[in-house]
Amino acid sequence: MIDVTERHTERHTPQRRTWAAYAAAVWAGVFAAISLYWALGGMVGLDTVGGKIEELARSGDAAGSMLAWGATLLKVAGVVFALALVQRWGQVFPRALMLTAGWAGTVALIGYGGLTVGTELLVATGVVEPPAGIDWFAFYWHLALWDPYFLIWGVLLGIAVRQYQVGTRR
């Protein structure tokens, strides 16, 4: 039989406090690699993004390149931030800054992902009329992958920030 103090220790092992941060870092890293591929001029998969982004990237326009590089840098920053929540080197940042940035990022990611996925679900189910000339191929890719990505990242980040918040209480 496990006593109460042992059970408490079991629940709060370092692995249990860090899994979400590592998951958020990997999640952001996978999508950063995709953005990096596009920033370096890769074209495979651009049709799944569609719209103005695909058009800019295929045209070779500098704005498309800057957008891809910006997305890459933001996602890499997300990797670094998630790791800073659980790595010793992350302790150089003030706790208040980490919590403020972490919760702001969580709200932004869940808000953006939730709003886009929710809107797309309304279109997909016929509740809302789709815009004229919609690219259905890209639309379904956004609904299935690109937009839930932000929602999932936000949830993982939120769990990681909460674990950080609890783990760093004085």
CORSULCOR-V694431 format. One record per residue. N is the residue number from 1. D_FIRST is the distance of its C-alpha to the first C-alpha in Angstrom with 2 decimals. Layout:
# CORSULCOR-V694431
n:N d_first:D_FIRST
n:N d_first:D_FIRST
This chain:
# CORSULCOR-V694431
n:1 d_first:0.00
n:2 d_first:3.81
n:3 d_first:6.46
n:4 d_first:9.71
n:5 d_first:11.79
n:6 d_first:9.92
n:7 d_first:10.00
n:8 d_first:13.60
n:9 d_first:14.51
n:10 d_first:13.38
n:11 d_first:15.67
n:12 d_first:18.50
n:13 d_first:18.96
n:14 d_first:22.70
n:15 d_first:22.69
n:16 d_first:21.42
n:17 d_first:24.13
n:18 d_first:26.87
n:19 d_first:26.81
n:20 d_first:29.20
n:21 d_first:31.65
n:22 d_first:31.90
n:23 d_first:32.29
n:24 d_first:34.99
n:25 d_first:36.71
n:26 d_first:36.84
n:27 d_first:37.97
n:28 d_first:40.72
n:29 d_first:41.64
n:30 d_first:42.27
n:31 d_first:44.60
n:32 d_first:46.17
n:33 d_first:47.12
n:34 d_first:48.82
n:35 d_first:50.70
n:36 d_first:51.68
n:37 d_first:53.04
n:38 d_first:55.20
n:39 d_first:56.21
n:40 d_first:57.47
n:41 d_first:59.62
n:42 d_first:57.54
n:43 d_first:58.60
n:44 d_first:56.17
n:45 d_first:54.16
n:46 d_first:56.36
n:47 d_first:57.48
n:48 d_first:53.95
n:49 d_first:54.35
n:50 d_first:57.83
n:51 d_first:59.98
n:52 d_first:61.48
n:53 d_first:58.86
n:54 d_first:59.77
n:55 d_first:63.44
n:56 d_first:63.29
n:57 d_first:61.38
n:58 d_first:63.76
n:59 d_first:66.84
n:60 d_first:65.92
n:61 d_first:66.29
n:62 d_first:65.00
n:63 d_first:63.09
n:64 d_first:61.00
n:65 d_first:60.22
n:66 d_first:59.37
n:67 d_first:57.07
n:68 d_first:55.21
n:69 d_first:54.97
n:70 d_first:53.81
n:71 d_first:51.07
n:72 d_first:50.01
n:73 d_first:49.91
n:74 d_first:47.94
n:75 d_first:45.30
n:76 d_first:45.13
n:77 d_first:44.76
n:78 d_first:41.83
n:79 d_first:40.23
n:80 d_first:40.86
n:81 d_first:39.60
n:82 d_first:36.30
n:83 d_first:35.80
n:84 d_first:36.86
n:85 d_first:33.88
n:86 d_first:31.50
n:87 d_first:33.72
n:88 d_first:34.61
n:89 d_first:38.31
n:90 d_first:37.59
n:91 d_first:36.91
n:92 d_first:40.71
n:93 d_first:41.02
n:94 d_first:40.55
n:95 d_first:37.42
n:96 d_first:39.71
n:97 d_first:41.75
n:98 d_first:38.78
n:99 d_first:37.43
n:100 d_first:40.93
n:101 d_first:41.77
n:102 d_first:38.43
n:103 d_first:38.59
n:104 d_first:42.31
n:105 d_first:41.74
n:106 d_first:38.99
n:107 d_first:41.33
n:108 d_first:44.25
n:109 d_first:42.49
n:110 d_first:40.84
n:111 d_first:44.08
n:112 d_first:46.32
n:113 d_first:44.18
n:114 d_first:43.50
n:115 d_first:47.15
n:116 d_first:48.55
n:117 d_first:46.17
n:118 d_first:46.68
n:119 d_first:50.44
n:120 d_first:50.50
n:121 d_first:48.56
n:122 d_first:51.18
n:123 d_first:53.91
n:124 d_first:52.27
n:125 d_first:51.86
n:126 d_first:55.43
n:127 d_first:54.67
n:128 d_first:56.47
n:129 d_first:59.63
n:130 d_first:59.29
n:131 d_first:61.78
n:132 d_first:64.93
n:133 d_first:64.81
n:134 d_first:61.03
n:135 d_first:59.79
n:136 d_first:57.42
n:137 d_first:56.18
n:138 d_first:55.04
n:139 d_first:53.88
n:140 d_first:51.36
n:141 d_first:50.17
n:142 d_first:49.60
n:143 d_first:47.76
n:144 d_first:45.56
n:145 d_first:45.00
n:146 d_first:46.82
n:147 d_first:45.98
n:148 d_first:42.36
n:149 d_first:41.90
n:150 d_first:42.43
n:151 d_first:40.13
n:152 d_first:37.23
n:153 d_first:37.96
n:154 d_first:37.94
n:155 d_first:34.57
n:156 d_first:33.04
n:157 d_first:34.83
n:158 d_first:33.70
n:159 d_first:30.02
n:160 d_first:30.70
n:161 d_first:32.60
n:162 d_first:29.91
n:163 d_first:27.31
n:164 d_first:29.93
n:165 d_first:30.58
n:166 d_first:27.01
n:167 d_first:26.49
n:168 d_first:29.75
n:169 d_first:29.53
n:170 d_first:30.68
